[in-house]
């Protein structure tokens, strides 16, 4: 069965046929082979600051020609309008091609912003922000705070209404790419501290507003991807609220779901490419000397097959419009811990040479082959999008129906 046409390519409809997806896959592979810059790794190593940002934007625009920049967003809003099954194929072939990953500093712009604003924004907010975000306006995320990471509902940044505007006071941390950002998706407390989830509002912040101060944080990889954001009496217009006042927690869940969905699928593809790198390395080594390593690799491959199957189950549920029953939380735990274990294994496999700093100025993906840097960076995936500990609580309480742990209870008490 053939589906609709998309840029001259046969695209299966929702839950399309295997034959249609196979044809689609061949076309996607060919597109990346023809359009991806062959020397992108060497090029980005020479670029700094705005030059690097502009190079990413150029790649973003090339991706946008086929809707690959935001493949799940409807075409009328600047995305690709692809089904979930097609998105999986795109991410798999993208990773397999070795092409430059989704531009790092545009991750929030391409994933969090369009999904959240289209779900909760006014028509004016959609028109003002969504297409520009996909075209290359840089957004960052202002959720976590010092002391309010896993327990996001305890955040202390405040927003108080004064006549025709809001006044924001507080601090955010671990905000990727904030030094380049034009806008920020921001959570602030509009209720009492005791109101927790019920007193949080979701704002769209202009990063050029007076009182916004961004300070990059040097990470253990040597990169400065993350930043602190200080908010000192920042004034925002009343229409900067996304959704309803005091209802920002439910809006934020839409944002967090993107980190357990399409982004997670792209990382699963990168893990597959990383396993292929390790296989090739072991193939050049004497079999008798690497028997334990081959067994360990086999375990990692089996885990990758399992998480890929889990991803396929989630895709099937999404295609049928059914709830995932907590599978997205399970997938997030699975791929993040697999990524950590793969990069740790590859680092050990390469021995002391992995301790030499490759002097890479930029983070260019989750699996780059600079294994120690990849391993150090992999830990962030066990934290981003809700820590794995929080995901286990979600599975226990919402999926398995286990009783909640009493607030303030101490382990072992």
Secondary structure, 3 states (H helix, E strand, C coil): CCCEEECCEEECCCCCCHHHHHHHHHHHHHHHHHHCCCCHHHHHHCCCHHHHHHHHHHHHHHHHCCCCCCCCCCHHHCCCCCCHHHHHHHHHHHHHHCCCCCCHHHHHHHHHHHHHHHHHCCHHHHHHHHHHHHHCCCEEEECCECCECCCHHHCCCEEEEECCEEEEEEEECCCCCHHHCCEEEEEEECCCHHHHHHHEEEEEEECCCCCEEEEECCCCCCCCCCEEEEEEEEEEEHHHEECCCCEHHHHHHHHHHHHHCHHHHHHHHHHHHHHHHHHHHHHCCCHHHCHHHHHHHHHHHHHHHHHHHHHHHHHHHHHCCCCCCCHHHHHHHHHHHHHHHHHHHHHHHHHHHHHCCCCCCCCCCCCCCCHHHHHHHHHHHHCCCCCHHHHHHHHHHHHCCCCCCCCCCCCCC
